[in-house]
Amino acid sequence: MTTVLVVDDEPQIRRALATNLRAREFEVEEASSGEEALRLAAERHPDVIILDIGLPGIDGIEVVHGIRGWSSVPIIMLSVRQDEADKVEALDAGADDYLTKPFGMNELLARLRAALRRTSTAAEEPLITTEAFTIDLTSKRVHRGTEEVHLTPTEWGITELLVRNPDRLVSQQTLLQSVWGPAYGKEGHYLRVYMSAIRRKLETDPANPRHFITEPGMGYRFVP
């Protein structure tokens, strides 16, 4: 059974979503705060998360950053905010989709099904192929043409996190904490050194990277 984590601090919205999803044979976990959402995401490993952006304490954007440090679970953001900047911030943080309240249940279900299809397709395709290199996520091997490329464990950790989140901005903090540990978050110079090495090994033109893109002051993005 597909598990959906519903995160909203408004009880009536949370109950309505849970009732509709259970009626359609989804298993539902509910959270009313960002802290509870992070705990349940780690404990229950839901298949998809429906997450309100405006939460007490840790807000929805911070929750996305926290989850993206270790998981690529689909996240659909909900918000009463209609400002484009809010949507961009949510998507750049790693959310997969964004719905503005009020919304129709049928639209939410369509977005949820689409997110699950993308996840299913990704799970069936552990091979990342570009015109310059191939990455096998199952065997943890990288090739340029017929030549195998050796990545250090740290280089692999950075590369894997980026390629598992294609076209998404992965923040410096997320990369540092995922690869080096939770005590890290501001050592951006570490990333610059290792990203330079990754580009030298994988990019056709390391000085003008096509696949491992820097988002100045924010993080990095893998473009297939």
N, C-alpha and C positions, 0 to 999 in steps of 0.2 A: 504494500500500500504506500502511495506517495505521501510523504510528510511535509506539511506546510507550517512554517513558523509565522504567526501573525503578531506583529508588534505595533501597538497603538495605545496611547494613554487614555483614549476615550472609550469607556466600557461599552457603550451602545454600538459603536462602529466595530469594535473587536468582536462583540457577540454576533453581530449581523454577518460579518465575514466568516466567522467560525461556523455558524449555523449553515450558511450556504455551501461552504466547502465540505462540511461533513455530509450534507445531503447528497453531494456528488461523490461520496466515498473517498474523500481525502482524510488522512489522519491529521489532526490539527493540534499544534502547541501554541499557547498564548503567552505573550509578555506585555507588560504595561510600561516598561522602562528600558533604557539602553543597557543598563547593567544586567537586567534579567535577560535581555535578548542575547547578549554576548555569552552568558552562562548557558542558556538553553541551546544556542547554536553549537557550542563546544560539546555539550553533553549528548544532544539528540541527533546531531548531524542531519538537519532537515534537507529535503530535496530542493526546496525553494523557500525564499523568505519574502514576505510582504511587510514592508517597513515604513512607518510614518517618519517623516523627516523632522517634525517638531516634537521631540520627546523631552521630558524633564530630566535633569542631570546630563548624562551623556546623550547628545542628540543623534539623529539618524546618520548624519555624515560621519561622525566619529565611530559609530557602530560599523558602518561600511568599511572604514579604514581598518578597524580592529579585525574584522572577519577576513578581509582580503589578505591579511598577513599570512593566512594558513589555508584558506579555502577559496574555491572558485564557484561556490554555490550561487545559483541565480538569485538576484535581489531586485525586487520591484519596489520602487519608492512611491509613497503616497504623500500628498501635501495639498494644503489649501493655497499655497503660494503659487502664483502664476508667472512670476518673474523668470525670464529666460536664464538669468545668471544662476538662480537656484537649481534649475534643471541641469545646467552645464556642470555646476559644482558636484551635484549628486552623481552624474554620469562619469565625470572625471575621477571621482573617488573610487569608482568601480561598480556602481549600480548598473544593472542591465536594462532597466526600463523605468519609466516615470509616468505616474498618473496623477492628474490634478483632481482634487475633491471639489464637488461631488462627481462621482463616476457611476456608470452602469455596471451591474454585476457581470453581465455578459461580456463587456469589454475587458474587465479584469480577468475573467476566466480565459478569454482569448489570449491575452498577454501572458498569462501563466502557462498555458499550453505551449505557446511559442517558445518561452524560456526553457521549458522542460525538453522540447524537441532539440533545441540548440545544444543542451547539455548532453542529451543522448547521442547526438551526432559526434560531439567532441570526444565522448568516452570511447566511441568506436574507431576514432582516428588518432592513434597516439603518435602518428608520424607527421611532423611539421616540415613542409617542403617549400623552399624558395628557389629562385633561380641561382642563388649563390651557395646554398648549403641545405642539408637535411638533418633534422634532429629527431631521434627516436626516443620518445619519453619512456618507453617500456624498458629498453635495454640501456638507456642513458648513454647513447653513443651519438657522436656528431660527425658528419662527413661533408667534405667539400669535393664534389665529384666522387672519385673512387678513393680518395685519400681520407683516412680517419683523422680527425682533429682532437687533440687532447686538451680537455678543459680541466683546470684544477677544481677541487671540490667547491671552493668559493665561487669560481667563475660559473660552474654548473648551477649552483644554487640561485644565482642572480638570473642566469639565462632561463632556467626552468620556470621561475616565477613569472618572468616577463612573457614567455611564449605560451604559458597556460592562461594568460589574460590578454589575448591579441587585441590590438587597437584600443586598449584601455590604458589610461594614465595610472601608473603604479608609483605612489609617492616615495620619496627618499626614505621617510621614516618606516614605511612598510617594508621596503627592501632591506634596510639595515636591521630591523628587528627580526625579520624572517630569517635572514642569512647569518647575522652575527649574534643575535639574541636580544631579549627585551631591554637590556641595559643600554642599548645603542639607539640612536635616533637622530643625532645631529652631526654625525661624522661624515658629512657629504664628500669629503676628500677621499675616503675609502672607496666610495662608489665611482668617483671619477677615474681613479687608478685602474680599477677592475674593468670598468666599462671600456676604457681605452684598450685594455688587453683583449677583451672579447671582440671588439671591432677589428683589431689587427688580425685575429684568427679567423673571423667569419665574414666580415664585410668585404666586398670587392674593392671598394674605395673607402678605407677607414676614415679618411679625413672628411668625407662627405657621406656619412652612413645612410643607407636606404632602409634598414630594418630596425636598428636599435637607436631610437630617436631620443634626444635630450629635450625635456620640457623645462626650460630654465627656471630655477628657483622652486620647482615642484617635484620633478622626478623623471621617470623614463617610460617610454612606450615602445612596444614591439609591433611593427607593421609587417604582416606576412608578405 
